[in-house]
Amino acid sequence: MIRVGVFYPQKEGKKFDMNYYLEKHMPMVKQKVGPALKAVTVDAGVAGGAPGAPITFVAMAHLTFDSVEAFQGSFGVHAQQILGDIPNYTDIEPIVQISEVRM
């Protein structure tokens, strides 16, 4: 099992529309990738690790797939439309990491 993490770093002067992300972007992603997507969660940053520290990430999405191939096969054919929607909710360049789920 793998997890695709999409991280949106906090940057001064940048925007992130969480309502659009939750109500339009993520439902579109779910619809496009279909049953290959086993689970998805979205986190909204609220605080840094130390008391009073600013958030590191405005938002993080975690998408779970059976394998890298399952992710690539389901996402790849829709990548242009999914990635093309990013300017509708943010001007932050996302950081993406694919990880193997160990626990």
N, C-alpha and C positions, 0 to 999 in steps of 0.2 A: 504494500500500500504506500502511496506517495501523497504528499501534500504540497500544493502550490501556494506559496505565501506571496501576497502582493502587499507591499508596504509603502505608505505614503508619508514621507518624512515631514515633520513640522518645519516650515520655512517662513520667515517673516515676510509679509506682503503677498503670500500665496493664498489661493482660495480652495476650499473643498466643500461641496454641497452634499452633505450627508443624506438629506431627504431624497435628492435625485439619485444618489448612489443606491440607496436602499429600495426606493420605489420604482425605479426605471432601469438602471444599469444592471444590478444584480439579477432581477427577474429575466432580463434579456439574456444574460450570460447563461443562466440555468436553462432557459428555453433552447438556446443554440447548442450547448454541449450535450443536452439531453441526459439519458440514463447513465452515461459514463461518469457523470458527477455524482459521487456517493454521498457527500456532505459538504456543507458550506457554512462558515460562520464569518461574521463581520464584527470587528472590535472598533470602538471609538475611543481614542486616547482621552484620558481624564487627568493624569498626573504622571510626573516622572518618578524614578525609583527612590529618590530621597525626598524628605519633607520639603515642600515648596519648590521642588524642581519642576521645570516645564516638561511638557510631554515630548517624547522623542518622535512619535508617529501620530499624525492626525487620525489615521485609520489603518487597519490591517484586515485583509481578507484571507481566509484559509479555505482552499478548495481541495477536497480529497478525491483521489482517483485510485483505481486498482494498480495502475502502472504508469510510467512515463509515456509509454506507447498509447495507452488509453487517453491520456491527457492530450498528447500531440495530435492524435487522430480526430478527437472530437473538437478541440479548440482550433486547430490549424485551418480547417476549411472556413471558419468564421472569424479568424483573427482580424482581418481588415475591418469588419463591421464592429467587432467588440472593441478593438483598440481605437477605432475612429470615433467612438462615443466618449472617450476620455475627456476631451475638451469641454463637453457638456457639464461636467461636474468638478473638474479640477484643472489647475495649471501646474500641478506638481508632477514631476516625472517619477512614476512608480519604480520601486525596486522589486524585482521578482526573484524568488528562490524556490527551487524544487528540492524537497527533502524526503528522505525515506522515514516513514513513521515507525518508530521503534517501540513505543509504549502507548 
